[in-house]
């Protein structure tokens, strides 16, 4: 499954933006305040709305009036995502559209639609269509040989008009597209990594198969990989030895009191160090390698400024790790301020954000003839960015 395009209307700084042809590995640059964090928050907003409801997702961001773009003429927020997925062995371009409004100070889902073409021709068919808590979903959408009028519409009324129909109906396998998109949202990972959260003793119980958004379960995931995917753990250790001078081994240790911690062995010393005595960069590199070598990649991985606390010379290898992750099946979106990281990126992978009249727009590097020409002549993206060729995204 791969996200192809995103349309945003009146979502904070994005008054009207349509981003298409999103690659498997997508890198975004831009000046401070240009909208990088807000773009990432689109994914966080949908995740929160699915986990709870739209009102809760809005409340955690300052309520509806703070999420709605300033001076918006239409008092509605639109998020529309197109993604490719296989349905009964056929590749389909599916569109999920969510329009949010407000009634007497209370958030309401004006319209929620899931649509795609049943055949090669014709208009996209609505397989889920809800407005203000009521609507229908098609329960036999995989029967592509049946005419539209023979499809079975299952009408439902939700408990409240701020609940996503995707949340309820997406639990059922018979609603193929809704079920797949719900699982996509639930499984994507928007990183909010904190080094201090990753350090120290951790309880042995809790999520251990995937690194959490903050990284606070790093020892548990390391132990899980060590015990159940030893070849993956050994490959991570090989990468650490190559990239962090002195690191000889890393051991997830279950202590006598039942807590977990990480021990790092420096080749110069006989006694290993507990993770609280290891540098921030070492902890972060290990956490990224654990995340990027997950045996079951997240369908979408979003990481802001991965270069923080890491040595600049590591950036090309880190970029390649993200690209390999994307090639294994997990789409990756990264924001960066690092020219070294950008130097490892290809022309079709880079976008940049620009603010015009207070609102943000997203541009593609490959659509800029001058940047494309320089790249064709062997120049590198990070150097071009530093030299000011990304109009409106000056790194200075």
N, C-alpha and C positions, 0 to 999 in steps of 0.2 A: 504494500500500500504506500502511495506517495502523494503528498500534497502538491498540486500543480499550480494553484493560484489562490490568492486571498483578496477579497474586496472589503474595505472598511469605509463606513460612512458615519461621521459624527462620533467616532470613538477617540476621545481625548484630543490629542494633537493631530490625528488623522481625520480631516474633514471629508475627504473623498479621495481614496487611494485604491488602485487596482494593481496588484503585483502578480504577474503571470510568468510562466515558464520557470518556476522555482526549481533549482537543481537539487540533486541528492545531497550535495554539500554546498551550503549557502553561507557566505561570509558578508556581514554588514558592517560598514564603517560610517562614521559621521561625527560631527563636532558634539561637544557636551550639550545636552538639551535638545538635540535634533530629533529624538524619538526612538532611539534604540531600545531603551528599557520598556517604553510603551508598546512597541511592536511585539516584544517578548510577552508582555502582559496579556495580549490577546489570547495566547494559549493558556496562560494561567487563569484568565477570566472564564474561559469555557470549561476548564477543569474544575474550578470552584463551583460554577453553576451546575455542572453535572453532579458533583459530590453533594451539594446542598440544593440551593435554588438560585434563581437570578437575583432575587432581593438580597440574599446574603452575599453573593459575589459583588453586587454593587455597593452594599453597605461597607464592606471591607476596603473599598476604594474611595470612600467619601460620599457615597450615595449617588443616585442617578444624575443629579445636577453637576457633580464633579467629573463624571465619566463622559457626559455629553459635551461635545466640542463647544468652545466658547462662541457665542453669537450665532449658533446654529439656527438656520431658518426652520428646518424641520426638526421637531422635538422627538426624534427617534434615532436609535443607534442600530446600525446594520453591520453584522459580521457574516460574510459569505465565504465558504471554503470549498474549492473543487479538489477532489482527490481521485486517484485511480485505484481500483480494486477489482479483483476477480470475482464474478458472480456466476456460479455454475459453470466454471471453466472459461468464461468470457470476460475479457478486460473491459471495464466500464469506467467512464468519467462521471463521477457522482458529484452533485452539488448539494451542500448543506447551507441553508440560509436561515438566519436568526435575526428578527427585527424586534427591538425592545422599545416600548414607550412607557408612559406614566399616566395613570388615571387617579385624579384627586390625591396626588402625592404618593401613590403606591405603584411600584413597577409592575408592568404587565407585558407578557409576550404577545405582541401584536400578530406575529405570524412566524411559524416554524415549518420549514419545508425541506424535504429530502427528495431529490429528483434525479433521474438519468434516463437515457434513451433505451428503450427495450430492443430496438433493432438498429440497423445502420442508418435508417432514414427516419424522418419525422421529428416532432418536437419532444423534448424530455418529458417523461411521464412522472407525475407526483405519486410517490410511494408512501409518503408521510406528509400530511398537511393539517396543521393545527392553528387555531386562532383563539387567543384568550382562554385557553384551557380546554377547548373542545375541538374534535376533528376526527380524522380517520387515518388508518394505515392499511396498506395492501398486504394480505397474509399469504398470498400465493404468487409472489413476484417472480419466482424462478420459472414459472410456466410461460416461457417466452412464445410458445406456439399459440397460446390463446389470444383472441382479440381483446382489446382494452375493456370492452363492456362485460367480458366474462371474468375479469379479475375481482377478487373478493375483498370488499372494503369492510374493515372492522372499525366501527365507530366507538369512540371512547370519550369520557369526560374525566379530566384530571382533578385532583383535590384542590388545586389552586391555579390561577392564571400565570403564576411566576415559576411554575415547574416545567422543566423541559420534557416534552413528549419522548424525546430520545432516551431520557433516564428510565422511564418505565417500559416502553415498548421495546427498547434496545436490549432488554434482558432476555427477550424471546428469540430463539434461533430462526423461527419462521419469518421474522422481519429481517431479511438478510442484510440489506444496506444499513439499516438502523443499528442492528446488532454489531456490525463490523465497525461503524464509526464510533459507537459508544466505547467499544474496546480500545479503539485507537486513542480516544481522549483519555481514558483511564490509564493507559499504559505510557503516554508520552511523559517525558522527564524535562522539567524546566529547572535547571540547576540554580541553587542559591547556596553554593558551597561556603562553609565557614570553617577555617582551619581549627579554631579553638573548639568547635563542636566535634571535630573528627578526632581530637586528641583525648588521651586519658582512658581511665577504666570505664568499661561499658558492661551493662547487664548482658548475660549470655542469651537471654530470651528476646524475641522481637524479630522484625524483618531482617532476613539474612541473605536472600538470594539476589537482591538488587540494591545498589547504593541509593540512599535516600537523597532528597533534594539538598539537604544541608551537609550530608556526609557524616552525620552523627553515628551511623552504624558501620563505619569503615572496618573496625576490628571483626565484627560479626560476618561481614561479607568476605573479608580476607580468609577467615576460618572456613567458611562455606566453600570457597574456591579451593582452599588447601585440602579439604577433606573429600570433596565431591568432583572437583575438576582440577586435579593436580597438574595436568599438562598446561592448563591455562595459567595457574598460579606460577608455575616454573617459567613460562614465557614472560610473565610480568616481571619476575625477578631478573631475568636476563636483560630486559629493557632497562630496568632500574640500574643495574650494574654498568650498563653502557652510558647512561645519561647522567647519573649522579656519582661523581668521583668518591671512592671510598666505601660505598655500600657493597657489602659482601653477601648478606642475607637478610631476610625479613621473616619474622616468625610471629604468627598470631598465637598468643599464650593464654590459656585458661588457668587462672590463678586459683589458689587453694580456697579463697573466699567465694568462688563462683563467678567472679568478674573476668572480663576479657580485656586484654591490652595488646599492643604491638611492641615487639622488640626489634631494633635495628642493629645489625652487626657491622661495625666498621672494620675493614681489613687490617687496620693498624693497631687494634686493641683486642684483647682476649675476651673482655666482658662486654656483652651487648648493652645498648642504651634503650631505655624506655622511650616511647614516642614523645613524651613531653620534653625531652632533651634534644630532639631532632629539629633541624631547621624547618621553617615554614615551607620553603620550596620543595624540600624532600617529601614532606607530608602531602603537599598538593600534587606533585608529580605521581606519587604512588596512588593517590585517590583517583586521578584522571585515568591512569592505566587500568585500575580496577573497573572503573566505569566503562571504559572503551573496549575492554576485553570481556564484557558480560556475555556469557554463553547464549543468552536470549536478548538480543539488542532491543532497546526501546524503538518503537516505530517512528518516534520523533524525539530528538535530543536537542535541547536549547541550552547554550552556555554563553554567558556574558563575560567578556574580557578574560579569557583563560590565561593570558600572559602574566597576570599579577602574581608577584612573588617568584616568578620563574626566570631563569637565566636566559637572556635574549637568544643565545646560540641554540637553545632547545626548541625555538619556535618552528623551524622547518619540520622537525621530526614530529612535533605535536600536531601540526597541520596535517601531516601525512597520516597520523593515527586517526584523526577525525575522518579523513577521506576513506580510509580502510573500513572504519566503522560503518560509514554510509554505504559502502560497496557490499557490506555483509547484510544489509537490509534495513538499517536504521537511518532515516533521513536526519541530517544535522543542520542546525542553524546556529551560527556563532557570530557574536559581535566582537570587535577588536579595535584597539588603538595602537597595535604593534606593527610597524613597517616590516619587521622581520617575519612576522606571521603572514602578512599580506604577500611578501615576496615568494612564499611557497604556494600561493593560490593561482589558479588559472583564470583566464579572462571571463569565462561564462559562470564562474563561481561567485563573483564579487558584485555587490550592490552598495550604493551609498545613499544616505539620507541628507536631505536639504530642507531648510525651513524657508518658506516664502509667506510673507504677511502673517506670520504667527502659526502657520500650519506646515505639516511635514509632507514631503513627497519622496518617493523611493525611485532611484535611477539605477539602470544596469550599466556596468562597465562595458559590456560587449556592444551596447548601443551607441557608445561614444566613439566616433570615427577616429579621433586623435589617439585615444587610449588604445583602441584596437590596433591601430597602425604601429604604435610603439611596441606593443606586446608582440606583434608579428615579426618585428625586427630584433626580438630577443631581450627587450627591456623587462623589468620586473615591476609588479604591481605596487609594492611598498615604496619603491623609489619614485614612481609616478605620483603616488599620493603625497609624499613628502615635498615634491616639487610643485604641488598645487594644481595638478591636472584634474583632480576631482572637484569640480566647481561647487563651492558652497560647503565643502567638507574639509577645509584646510586643517591639517593636523597641528598647526601652530596655534 
